[in-house]
Amino acid sequence: MSQSDVRQVDVTLVGGGMSGAVLALSLAALRKPDGSPLAILLLEASPPEQHTHSGFDARAIALSAGTCDALARRGLWPLFAPYCTPITDIHVSDRGHVGQTRLSAAEYDLAALGQVIELAAVGHELQRALAAAPHIRVICPATLHGVVLREEGVTLTLASGEQIDTRLLVAADGGNSFVRQQLRLPIRRLDYEQSAIIATVKTAVDPAGRAFERFTAAGPLALLPMQGGRCSLVWSVNRHEVEALMALDETAFLARLQQAFGWRLGRLERCGVRHVYPLILTACDYPLAQRTVLVGNAAHALHPIAGQGFNLGMRDLDLLTSALTGALAAGDDIGSFKVLNGYWQQRQDDQAQTVWLTSALAQLFANSDDPLVAGRNLALTLMARLPCLKAPLASRTLGFVTDLASRSALKG
């Protein structure tokens, strides 16, 4: 194959789920010094039908206020807004103990602490936007066969035999990232020995913007408000319990869930199809290689506690877009070590702290040792009474990685 047969592009993204789609659309707005757009290629292995696309599955996720702001800055919020349900209050409690605390949007002068969105719904919108973007080419299904790093670019070979030369490679291909494995980038891995049961639940009382994070002996249980008075359930349980819980009929399952959650939303009336996801931390401490950067779950797949997964990833995408914007304005090579390392120097503390926090919380609140139970309940009680102690939790939950204790309010 001659060099003239090799496709030349500026940016190639591997993975067309939430992270890959959002980043591709954000980068499509950038311009080179001569005013021309970036040539962007997106490679996605799964067919676009939503029921088979792992990036847009049955889950609903919470978008923090900071994530919503970032999407608005990138011009993407109109794709999300019609499918969002605002979170106005978050109630955090420890089952069987007195410790609890609350976060409210009013405390921080916000209309909402965040928004809940169903991945399947927004997936349709993002796919339509990608198809309509004139400077983004999507190849789907596309199976990546090989990755060769060179000083001047990255050469990708597809299973079809097609070759692509790209100035910058972005891996957004999930927790089992093919790119990360091909480049032998080391990861830390921690199996929580838990699985998350995901479902939509109808409650007698409309959640009306209230989200609940309840810590149980098996793990955290979250109910997030959705449109139509429904809730999205994320119930983390010990892996040996999953088979029995999934085998229960709807009535019996709801009875077990009611026992774990309580009656703050009245009787749990109905439950949709249940799905199970194993909970395993994977974190790449240095998600860079020659002209390559990992983002989203390819860089860090977190425990769902505190809903930080996509929100941490969105901060990756937002700052990477800003870094490339600055590089283009300065006439720098967007795939250079200078540009990518500059991006990483700004990201590494947030990533490390968020990975640590979610992992520590997951392990702390699944531990039934008396001293730890007493300590965490004291911490929840003090946070309820002393806003300065609640600030770090609020900062991470809202997606504004700042010192809230020094601010009277957060503005969007």
DRENDO-1510 file (C-alpha; in Angstrom, 1 decimal, always signed):
<recs>
REC; n; res; u; v; w
REC; 1; MET; +0.0; +0.0; +0.0 .
REC; 2; SER; +1.5; +3.4; -1.0 .
REC; 3; GLN; +1.5; +6.4; +1.3 .
REC; 4; SER; -1.1; +8.0; -1.0 .
REC; 5; ASP; -3.5; +5.1; -0.1 .
REC; 6; VAL; -3.2; +6.0; +3.6 .
REC; 7; ARG; -6.0; +8.2; +5.0 .
REC; 8; GLN; -4.5; +11.4; +6.6 .
REC; 9; VAL; -6.5; +13.0; +9.5 .
REC; 10; ASP; -5.8; +15.4; +12.3 .
REC; 11; VAL; -7.6; +13.6; +15.1 .
REC; 12; THR; -8.8; +10.0; +15.4 .
REC; 13; LEU; -11.0; +9.0; +18.3 .
REC; 14; VAL; -11.5; +5.3; +19.1 .
REC; 15; GLY; -14.8; +4.7; +20.7 .
REC; 16; GLY; -18.1; +6.4; +19.9 .
REC; 17; GLY; -19.9; +6.2; +23.3 .
REC; 18; MET; -20.6; +9.2; +25.5 .
REC; 19; SER; -16.9; +10.3; +25.8 .
REC; 20; GLY; -16.0; +9.8; +22.2 .
REC; 21; ALA; -19.1; +11.4; +20.8 .
REC; 22; VAL; -18.9; +14.5; +23.1 .
REC; 23; LEU; -15.2; +15.0; +22.4 .
REC; 24; ALA; -15.6; +14.6; +18.6 .
REC; 25; LEU; -18.4; +17.2; +18.5 .
REC; 26; SER; -16.4; +19.6; +20.8 .
REC; 27; LEU; -13.4; +19.3; +18.5 .
REC; 28; ALA; -15.5; +19.9; +15.4 .
REC; 29; ALA; -15.9; +23.5; +16.5 .
REC; 30; LEU; -12.1; +24.2; +16.5 .
REC; 31; ARG; -10.2; +25.8; +13.7 .
REC; 32; LYS; -6.6; +25.7; +12.5 .
REC; 33; PRO; -4.6; +28.9; +12.1 .
REC; 34; ASP; -5.7; +29.1; +8.5 .
REC; 35; GLY; -9.3; +28.9; +9.5 .
REC; 36; SER; -9.9; +25.4; +8.2 .
REC; 37; PRO; -11.5; +22.8; +10.5 .
REC; 38; LEU; -9.8; +19.7; +11.9 .
REC; 39; ALA; -10.2; +16.5; +10.0 .
REC; 40; ILE; -11.8; +14.2; +12.6 .
REC; 41; LEU; -12.3; +10.4; +12.3 .
REC; 42; LEU; -14.3; +8.4; +14.8 .
REC; 43; LEU; -13.9; +4.6; +14.9 .
REC; 44; GLU; -16.7; +2.7; +16.7 .
REC; 45; ALA; -16.8; -1.1; +16.9 .
REC; 46; SER; -20.5; -1.4; +17.8 .
REC; 47; PRO; -23.4; -1.0; +15.3 .
REC; 48; PRO; -25.4; +2.2; +15.9 .
REC; 49; GLU; -28.5; +0.4; +17.1 .
REC; 50; GLN; -28.8; +1.5; +20.7 .
REC; 51; HIS; -29.8; -1.8; +22.1 .
REC; 52; THR; -26.4; -3.3; +21.1 .
REC; 53; HIS; -24.3; -0.2; +21.8 .
REC; 54; SER; -22.4; -0.6; +25.1 .
REC; 55; GLY; -21.9; +3.1; +25.4 .
REC; 56; PHE; -25.6; +3.9; +25.4 .
REC; 57; ASP; -27.1; +1.1; +27.4 .
REC; 58; ALA; -30.0; +0.8; +29.9 .
REC; 59; ARG; -28.3; +3.1; +32.5 .
REC; 60; ALA; -29.2; +6.6; +33.6 .
REC; 61; ILE; -26.4; +8.7; +34.9 .
REC; 62; ALA; -26.1; +11.9; +36.9 .
REC; 63; LEU; -24.5; +14.8; +35.2 .
REC; 64; SER; -23.0; +17.2; +37.8 .
REC; 65; ALA; -23.6; +21.0; +37.6 .
REC; 66; GLY; -20.0; +21.3; +36.4 .
REC; 67; THR; -20.6; +18.8; +33.6 .
REC; 68; CYS; -23.7; +20.6; +32.5 .
REC; 69; ASP; -21.8; +23.9; +32.4 .
REC; 70; ALA; -19.0; +22.3; +30.3 .
REC; 71; LEU; -21.5; +20.8; +27.8 .
REC; 72; ALA; -23.1; +24.3; +27.5 .
REC; 73; ARG; -19.7; +25.8; +26.8 .
REC; 74; ARG; -19.1; +23.3; +24.1 .
REC; 75; GLY; -22.5; +24.0; +22.5 .
REC; 76; LEU; -23.8; +20.5; +23.3 .
REC; 77; TRP; -26.3; +21.2; +26.0 .
REC; 78; PRO; -29.3; +21.4; +23.6 .
REC; 79; LEU; -28.7; +17.7; +22.8 .
REC; 80; PHE; -29.0; +16.8; +26.4 .
REC; 81; ALA; -31.5; +19.2; +27.9 .
REC; 82; PRO; -34.8; +17.6; +26.6 .
REC; 83; TYR; -33.9; +14.3; +28.3 .
REC; 84; CYS; -32.7; +15.6; +31.6 .
REC; 85; THR; -34.3; +15.6; +35.1 .
REC; 86; PRO; -32.9; +18.1; +37.6 .
REC; 87; ILE; -31.5; +17.1; +40.9 .
REC; 88; THR; -32.3; +19.7; +43.5 .
REC; 89; ASP; -31.5; +17.8; +46.7 .
REC; 90; ILE; -29.2; +14.8; +47.6 .
REC; 91; HIS; -29.9; +12.9; +50.7 .
REC; 92; VAL; -27.0; +10.7; +52.0 .
REC; 93; SER; -27.5; +8.2; +54.8 .
REC; 94; ASP; -26.1; +5.0; +56.4 .
REC; 95; ARG; -28.7; +2.3; +56.7 .
REC; 96; GLY; -29.4; +1.3; +60.4 .
REC; 97; HIS; -27.5; +4.2; +61.8 .
REC; 98; VAL; -28.2; +7.9; +62.6 .
REC; 99; GLY; -25.6; +9.5; +60.4 .
REC; 100; GLN; -26.9; +11.5; +57.4 .
REC; 101; THR; -26.4; +14.6; +55.5 .
REC; 102; ARG; -28.0; +16.6; +52.7 .
REC; 103; LEU; -27.0; +18.8; +49.8 .
REC; 104; SER; -29.4; +21.2; +48.3 .
REC; 105; ALA; -29.1; +23.4; +45.2 .
REC; 106; ALA; -30.3; +26.4; +47.3 .
REC; 107; GLU; -27.2; +26.1; +49.5 .
REC; 108; TYR; -25.0; +26.9; +46.5 .
REC; 109; ASP; -27.4; +29.3; +44.8 .
REC; 110; LEU; -27.9; +26.9; +41.9 .
REC; 111; ALA; -31.0; +25.9; +40.1 .
REC; 112; ALA; -29.9; +22.3; +40.3 .
REC; 113; LEU; -27.1; +20.2; +41.7 .
REC; 114; GLY; -27.0; +18.3; +38.5 .
REC; 115; GLN; -29.2; +16.4; +36.0 .
REC; 116; VAL; -30.1; +12.8; +35.4 .
REC; 117; ILE; -30.1; +11.5; +31.8 .
REC; 118; GLU; -30.9; +8.2; +30.3 .
REC; 119; LEU; -28.0; +7.1; +28.1 .
REC; 120; ALA; -30.1; +5.5; +25.4 .
REC; 121; ALA; -32.1; +8.7; +24.9 .
REC; 122; VAL; -29.0; +11.0; +24.6 .
REC; 123; GLY; -27.3; +8.3; +22.5 .
REC; 124; HIS; -29.8; +8.8; +19.6 .
REC; 125; GLU; -29.2; +12.6; +19.7 .
REC; 126; LEU; -25.4; +12.3; +19.7 .
REC; 127; GLN; -25.4; +9.8; +16.9 .
REC; 128; ARG; -27.6; +12.1; +14.8 .
REC; 129; ALA; -25.3; +15.1; +15.6 .
REC; 130; LEU; -22.2; +13.1; +14.5 .
REC; 131; ALA; -23.9; +12.1; +11.3 .
REC; 132; ALA; -24.7; +15.7; +10.5 .
REC; 133; ALA; -21.3; +17.1; +11.3 .
REC; 134; PRO; -19.5; +17.8; +8.0 .
REC; 135; HIS; -16.0; +17.5; +9.3 .
REC; 136; ILE; -16.4; +14.3; +11.3 .
REC; 137; ARG; -16.2; +10.9; +9.5 .
REC; 138; VAL; -17.6; +8.0; +11.4 .
REC; 139; ILE; -16.6; +4.4; +10.5 .
REC; 140; CYS; -19.0; +2.0; +12.2 .
REC; 141; PRO; -18.6; -0.9; +12.7 .
REC; 142; ALA; -14.8; -0.6; +12.7 .
REC; 143; THR; -12.4; -3.0; +14.3 .
REC; 144; LEU; -9.0; -1.7; +15.1 .
REC; 145; HIS; -6.3; -4.2; +14.3 .
REC; 146; GLY; -3.1; -2.5; +15.0 .
REC; 147; VAL; -1.5; +0.7; +16.4 .
REC; 148; VAL; +2.0; +1.9; +15.5 .
REC; 149; LEU; +3.4; +5.0; +17.2 .
REC; 150; ARG; +5.8; +7.2; +15.2 .
REC; 151; GLU; +7.4; +10.6; +15.9 .
REC; 152; GLU; +5.3; +12.4; +13.3 .
REC; 153; GLY; +2.0; +10.5; +13.7 .
REC; 154; VAL; +0.2; +7.3; +14.7 .
REC; 155; THR; -0.6; +4.7; +12.0 .
REC; 156; LEU; -3.8; +2.7; +12.6 .
REC; 157; THR; -4.7; -0.4; +10.8 .
REC; 158; LEU; -8.3; -1.6; +10.7 .
REC; 159; ALA; -9.4; -5.2; +10.3 .
REC; 160; SER; -10.6; -4.3; +6.8 .
REC; 161; GLY; -6.9; -3.5; +5.9 .
REC; 162; GLU; -7.5; +0.3; +5.7 .
REC; 163; GLN; -4.7; +2.4; +7.2 .
REC; 164; ILE; -5.0; +5.8; +8.8 .
REC; 165; ASP; -2.3; +8.2; +9.8 .
REC; 166; THR; -3.4; +10.6; +12.5 .
REC; 167; ARG; -1.6; +13.5; +14.2 .
REC; 168; LEU; -3.4; +12.7; +17.5 .
REC; 169; LEU; -5.0; +9.5; +18.7 .
REC; 170; VAL; -7.6; +9.7; +21.5 .
REC; 171; ALA; -8.7; +6.4; +23.1 .
REC; 172; ALA; -12.2; +6.6; +24.4 .
REC; 173; ASP; -12.9; +2.9; +24.0 .
REC; 174; GLY; -13.9; +2.0; +27.5 .
REC; 175; GLY; -12.6; +0.1; +30.5 .
REC; 176; ASN; -11.3; -2.7; +28.4 .
REC; 177; SER; -9.6; -0.2; +26.0 .
REC; 178; PHE; -8.0; -2.0; +23.0 .
REC; 179; VAL; -5.7; +1.0; +22.5 .
REC; 180; ARG; -4.5; +0.9; +26.1 .
REC; 181; GLN; -3.8; -2.8; +25.9 .
REC; 182; GLN; -2.0; -2.5; +22.5 .
REC; 183; LEU; +0.3; +0.2; +23.9 .
REC; 184; ARG; +0.9; -1.7; +27.1 .
REC; 185; LEU; +0.0; +1.2; +29.3 .
REC; 186; PRO; -0.1; +0.0; +32.9 .
REC; 187; ILE; -3.2; +0.2; +35.0 .
REC; 188; ARG; -4.1; -0.2; +38.7 .
REC; 189; ARG; -7.0; -2.7; +39.1 .
REC; 190; LEU; -9.1; -3.3; +42.2 .
REC; 191; ASP; -12.0; -5.8; +42.2 .
REC; 192; TYR; -14.5; -4.5; +44.7 .
REC; 193; GLU; -16.2; -8.0; +44.7 .
REC; 194; GLN; -19.4; -6.2; +44.1 .
REC; 195; SER; -21.8; -5.9; +41.2 .
REC; 196; ALA; -24.3; -3.1; +40.4 .
REC; 197; ILE; -27.9; -4.0; +39.8 .
REC; 198; ILE; -29.3; -1.3; +37.4 .
REC; 199; ALA; -33.1; -0.8; +36.9 .
REC; 200; THR; -35.8; +1.8; +36.6 .
REC; 201; VAL; -38.1; +1.9; +39.6 .
REC; 202; LYS; -41.6; +3.5; +40.1 .
REC; 203; THR; -42.2; +4.8; +43.6 .
REC; 204; ALA; -45.5; +5.8; +45.2 .
REC; 205; VAL; -44.1; +9.3; +46.1 .
REC; 206; ASP; -42.7; +11.3; +43.2 .
REC; 207; PRO; -38.9; +11.9; +43.9 .
REC; 208; ALA; -39.5; +15.5; +42.7 .
REC; 209; GLY; -35.8; +16.3; +42.2 .
REC; 210; ARG; -34.5; +14.4; +45.2 .
REC; 211; ALA; -31.6; +11.9; +44.8 .
REC; 212; PHE; -30.7; +9.4; +47.5 .
REC; 213; GLU; -27.4; +7.7; +48.3 .
REC; 214; ARG; -27.9; +5.1; +51.0 .
REC; 215; PHE; -25.1; +3.0; +52.3 .
REC; 216; THR; -26.0; -0.6; +53.2 .
REC; 217; ALA; -23.9; -3.5; +54.5 .
REC; 218; ALA; -23.6; -4.8; +50.9 .
REC; 219; GLY; -22.7; -1.5; +49.3 .
REC; 220; PRO; -24.2; +1.9; +48.3 .
REC; 221; LEU; -27.7; +2.1; +46.9 .
REC; 222; ALA; -28.6; +5.1; +44.8 .
REC; 223; LEU; -32.0; +6.3; +43.6 .
REC; 224; LEU; -31.9; +9.1; +41.1 .
REC; 225; PRO; -35.0; +11.2; +40.0 .
REC; 226; MET; -36.1; +10.6; +36.4 .
REC; 227; GLN; -38.8; +12.0; +34.1 .
REC; 228; GLY; -42.3; +10.7; +34.7 .
REC; 229; GLY; -41.9; +10.3; +38.4 .
REC; 230; ARG; -39.5; +7.4; +38.1 .
REC; 231; CYS; -36.2; +6.6; +39.7 .
REC; 232; SER; -33.0; +5.1; +38.3 .
REC; 233; LEU; -31.7; +2.5; +40.7 .
REC; 234; VAL; -28.0; +1.7; +41.1 .
REC; 235; TRP; -27.7; -1.0; +43.8 .
REC; 236; SER; -24.2; -2.2; +44.6 .
REC; 237; VAL; -24.3; -5.6; +46.3 .
REC; 238; ASN; -21.8; -8.3; +47.2 .
REC; 239; ARG; -21.2; -10.5; +44.1 .
REC; 240; HIS; -22.3; -13.7; +45.8 .
REC; 241; GLU; -25.7; -12.1; +46.4 .
REC; 242; VAL; -26.3; -11.1; +42.8 .
REC; 243; GLU; -27.6; -14.4; +41.4 .
REC; 244; ALA; -30.2; -14.8; +44.1 .
REC; 245; LEU; -31.4; -11.2; +43.8 .
REC; 246; MET; -31.7; -11.4; +40.0 .
REC; 247; ALA; -33.6; -14.6; +40.3 .
REC; 248; LEU; -36.4; -13.0; +42.4 .
REC; 249; ASP; -39.6; -12.1; +40.7 .
REC; 250; GLU; -40.5; -8.4; +40.7 .
REC; 251; THR; -42.6; -8.4; +43.9 .
REC; 252; ALA; -39.9; -10.2; +45.9 .
REC; 253; PHE; -37.1; -8.0; +44.5 .
REC; 254; LEU; -39.0; -4.9; +45.4 .
REC; 255; ALA; -39.5; -6.2; +48.9 .
REC; 256; ARG; -35.8; -6.7; +49.3 .
REC; 257; LEU; -35.1; -3.3; +47.8 .
REC; 258; GLN; -37.7; -1.7; +50.1 .
REC; 259; GLN; -36.0; -3.2; +53.1 .
REC; 260; ALA; -32.6; -1.9; +52.1 .
REC; 261; PHE; -33.8; +1.6; +51.0 .
REC; 262; GLY; -36.6; +2.4; +53.4 .
REC; 263; TRP; -39.8; +4.4; +52.9 .
REC; 264; ARG; -38.6; +7.9; +52.1 .
REC; 265; LEU; -40.4; +7.6; +48.7 .
REC; 266; GLY; -43.3; +5.5; +49.9 .
REC; 267; ARG; -43.9; +2.0; +48.5 .
REC; 268; LEU; -41.7; +0.8; +45.7 .
REC; 269; GLU; -44.4; -0.1; +43.1 .
REC; 270; ARG; -42.8; -1.4; +40.0 .
REC; 271; CYS; -39.4; -2.3; +38.6 .
REC; 272; GLY; -38.2; -2.5; +35.0 .
REC; 273; VAL; -35.7; -4.9; +33.5 .
REC; 274; ARG; -32.7; -5.5; +35.7 .
REC; 275; HIS; -29.1; -5.4; +34.4 .
REC; 276; VAL; -25.9; -6.4; +36.2 .
REC; 277; TYR; -22.4; -4.8; +35.9 .
REC; 278; PRO; -19.4; -6.1; +37.8 .
REC; 279; LEU; -17.6; -3.3; +39.8 .
REC; 280; ILE; -13.9; -3.2; +39.1 .
REC; 281; LEU; -11.7; -0.1; +39.4 .
REC; 282; THR; -9.2; +0.4; +36.6 .
REC; 283; ALA; -7.0; +3.5; +36.6 .
REC; 284; CYS; -4.2; +4.4; +34.3 .
REC; 285; ASP; -1.8; +6.6; +36.3 .
REC; 286; TYR; -0.2; +8.0; +33.2 .
REC; 287; PRO; -2.7; +7.9; +30.3 .
REC; 288; LEU; -0.4; +9.3; +27.6 .
REC; 289; ALA; +1.8; +7.7; +24.9 .
REC; 290; GLN; +3.4; +9.1; +21.8 .
REC; 291; ARG; +0.7; +11.3; +20.2 .
REC; 292; THR; -1.9; +9.4; +22.2 .
REC; 293; VAL; -4.2; +10.2; +25.2 .
REC; 294; LEU; -6.7; +8.1; +27.0 .
REC; 295; VAL; -9.9; +9.7; +28.2 .
REC; 296; GLY; -13.1; +8.6; +30.0 .
REC; 297; ASN; -13.3; +4.9; +31.1 .
REC; 298; ALA; -10.2; +4.0; +29.1 .
REC; 299; ALA; -8.3; +6.2; +31.6 .
REC; 300; HIS; -10.3; +5.5; +34.7 .
REC; 301; ALA; -13.4; +3.2; +35.3 .
REC; 302; LEU; -14.7; +4.0; +38.8 .
REC; 303; HIS; -17.1; +2.6; +41.4 .
REC; 304; PRO; -20.5; +4.3; +40.8 .
REC; 305; ILE; -20.5; +5.7; +44.4 .
REC; 306; ALA; -21.1; +9.4; +44.3 .
REC; 307; GLY; -21.8; +9.2; +40.5 .
REC; 308; GLN; -18.3; +10.4; +39.5 .
REC; 309; GLY; -17.6; +8.3; +36.4 .
REC; 310; PHE; -18.7; +10.4; +33.4 .
REC; 311; ASN; -18.3; +13.6; +35.4 .
REC; 312; LEU; -14.6; +13.0; +35.9 .
REC; 313; GLY; -14.4; +12.0; +32.2 .
REC; 314; MET; -16.1; +15.2; +31.1 .
REC; 315; ARG; -13.4; +17.2; +32.9 .
REC; 316; ASP; -10.9; +15.3; +30.8 .
REC; 317; LEU; -12.8; +16.1; +27.6 .
REC; 318; ASP; -13.3; +19.8; +28.5 .
REC; 319; LEU; -9.7; +20.4; +29.4 .
REC; 320; LEU; -8.3; +18.4; +26.4 .
REC; 321; THR; -10.5; +20.6; +24.1 .
REC; 322; SER; -9.1; +23.7; +25.8 .
REC; 323; ALA; -5.5; +22.4; +25.5 .
REC; 324; LEU; -6.0; +21.7; +21.7 .
REC; 325; THR; -7.7; +25.1; +21.3 .
REC; 326; GLY; -4.6; +26.8; +22.8 .
REC; 327; ALA; -2.3; +24.7; +20.7 .
REC; 328; LEU; -4.0; +25.6; +17.5 .
REC; 329; ALA; -4.0; +29.3; +18.3 .
REC; 330; ALA; -0.3; +29.1; +19.0 .
REC; 331; GLY; +0.5; +27.1; +15.9 .
REC; 332; ASP; +1.7; +24.1; +18.0 .
REC; 333; ASP; +1.5; +20.5; +16.9 .
REC; 334; ILE; -1.7; +19.2; +18.6 .
REC; 335; GLY; -0.2; +15.7; +19.1 .
REC; 336; SER; +3.1; +16.9; +20.5 .
REC; 337; PHE; +4.4; +15.9; +23.9 .
REC; 338; LYS; +4.4; +19.6; +24.9 .
REC; 339; VAL; +0.6; +19.8; +24.3 .
REC; 340; LEU; -0.4; +16.5; +25.8 .
REC; 341; ASN; +1.9; +16.7; +28.8 .
REC; 342; GLY; +0.6; +20.2; +29.5 .
REC; 343; TYR; -2.9; +18.8; +29.5 .
REC; 344; TRP; -1.9; +16.0; +31.8 .
REC; 345; GLN; -0.2; +18.3; +34.3 .
REC; 346; GLN; -3.5; +20.1; +34.7 .
REC; 347; ARG; -5.5; +16.9; +35.0 .
REC; 348; GLN; -3.5; +14.5; +37.1 .
REC; 349; ASP; -4.4; +15.8; +40.6 .
REC; 350; ASP; -8.1; +15.8; +40.0 .
REC; 351; GLN; -8.0; +12.3; +38.5 .
REC; 352; ALA; -5.9; +10.9; +41.4 .
REC; 353; GLN; -8.1; +12.5; +44.0 .
REC; 354; THR; -11.4; +11.4; +42.5 .
REC; 355; VAL; -10.1; +7.8; +42.0 .
REC; 356; TRP; -9.0; +7.8; +45.6 .
REC; 357; LEU; -12.2; +9.3; +47.0 .
REC; 358; THR; -14.6; +6.9; +45.2 .
REC; 359; SER; -12.5; +3.9; +46.1 .
REC; 360; ALA; -12.1; +4.9; +49.7 .
REC; 361; LEU; -15.8; +5.6; +50.1 .
REC; 362; ALA; -16.8; +2.3; +48.4 .
REC; 363; GLN; -14.6; +0.4; +50.8 .
REC; 364; LEU; -15.4; +2.5; +53.9 .
REC; 365; PHE; -19.1; +2.2; +53.6 .
REC; 366; ALA; -19.1; -1.5; +52.8 .
REC; 367; ASN; -17.2; -2.2; +56.1 .
REC; 368; SER; -19.2; -3.3; +59.1 .
REC; 369; ASP; -16.4; -3.0; +61.7 .
REC; 370; ASP; -17.7; -1.0; +64.7 .
REC; 371; PRO; -15.0; +1.7; +64.8 .
REC; 372; LEU; -15.4; +2.5; +61.1 .
REC; 373; VAL; -19.2; +2.5; +61.4 .
REC; 374; ALA; -19.0; +5.0; +64.3 .
REC; 375; GLY; -16.4; +7.1; +62.5 .
REC; 376; ARG; -18.4; +7.4; +59.2 .
REC; 377; ASN; -21.6; +8.2; +61.0 .
REC; 378; LEU; -19.9; +10.9; +63.0 .
REC; 379; ALA; -18.5; +12.3; +59.8 .
REC; 380; LEU; -22.0; +12.4; +58.2 .
REC; 381; THR; -23.5; +14.0; +61.3 .
REC; 382; LEU; -20.7; +16.7; +61.4 .
REC; 383; MET; -21.1; +17.4; +57.7 .
REC; 384; ALA; -24.8; +18.0; +58.2 .
REC; 385; ARG; -24.0; +20.6; +60.9 .
REC; 386; LEU; -20.7; +22.2; +59.6 .
REC; 387; PRO; -20.8; +23.4; +56.0 .
REC; 388; CYS; -17.0; +23.7; +55.9 .
REC; 389; LEU; -16.7; +19.9; +56.4 .
REC; 390; LYS; -19.3; +19.3; +53.7 .
REC; 391; ALA; -17.5; +21.4; +51.1 .
REC; 392; PRO; -15.1; +18.8; +49.8 .
REC; 393; LEU; -18.0; +16.4; +49.2 .
REC; 394; ALA; -20.0; +19.1; +47.6 .
REC; 395; SER; -17.1; +20.2; +45.4 .
REC; 396; ARG; -16.6; +16.7; +44.0 .
REC; 397; THR; -20.4; +16.1; +43.6 .
REC; 398; LEU; -21.0; +19.3; +41.8 .
REC; 399; GLY; -18.0; +18.9; +39.5 .
REC; 400; PHE; -16.5; +22.2; +40.5 .
REC; 401; VAL; -13.1; +21.2; +41.8 .
REC; 402; THR; -12.6; +24.2; +43.9 .
REC; 403; ASP; -12.6; +25.1; +47.6 .
REC; 404; LEU; -16.3; +25.7; +48.3 .
REC; 405; ALA; -15.5; +26.6; +51.9 .
REC; 406; SER; -14.0; +29.9; +50.8 .
REC; 407; ARG; -17.0; +30.8; +48.6 .
REC; 408; SER; -20.4; +32.0; +49.7 .
REC; 409; ALA; -22.1; +30.4; +46.6 .
REC; 410; LEU; -21.3; +28.6; +43.4 .
REC; 411; LYS; -22.4; +30.3; +40.2 .
REC; 412; GLY; -22.7; +28.4; +36.9 .
</recs>
